[in-house]
Amino acid sequence: MSESPNHNSVCLFSMKRMLLAAFAATALAGFIIAQPAPNAEKKGPETQLGQSMDKLNGAFRTLRRQVADASKNAESLALVATIRTEAVAAKKEIPLKAADIPAAERTAYVTKYQKGIDDLVTLIGRLELALKANDNAGAEKLVADMASAQKAGHDEFRKKKS
Ligand code: HEM
């Protein structure tokens, strides 16, 4: 009893369909797995201090791009105002990392953090004066100093991600 060519082509057809279905199921599974878990979604800052730093960062990034451009000094001064507001707010907070510091050293640690922010605010004041005087070369240097202050502040006071 030989199978008819018609039967063969039906078999081939249903195999193709099965393969297609398997492929679709695999693709769907892959897609589902690739989705982030609901609470692993892009997280914002965890703390009030983190939120202030985030806003400060947004203004600082724009400022860095345009600080040399004297035609944008009015706009740059507005960014500097935001940076100051957020730095002043940040000073009122306590870094997360303070909890990892031995209790006996914690107050001194927080005082040192506050001094770090004060130094940043001093640079912000000088930057404001430079921009008002249309001294863009001076302003550029101050922005570089702020970036150094950021690095030093983060090295000492920002908790490393675990
Ligand atoms: C131009 C200057 C600075 C910029 C642009 C900046 C930017 C940032 C950014 C983007 C974060 C992460 C926020 C988040 O999403 O959680 C952060 C966190 C942090 N920054 Fe800054 N930062 C600056 C200066 C400083 C200085 C001078 C200090 C300390 C003296 C400091 C201390 C911290 C700390 C402690 C955190 C972690 C937040 C927490 O512990 O809750 N930053 N900063």
Residues whose N, C-alpha, C, O or C-beta is under 5 A from the ligand:
A	BS01	HEM	G44 P45 E46 T47 L49 G50 M53 D54 L56 N57 F60 I94 P95 L96 K97 Y113 G116 I117 L120 M146 A149 Q150 G153 H154 F157 R158
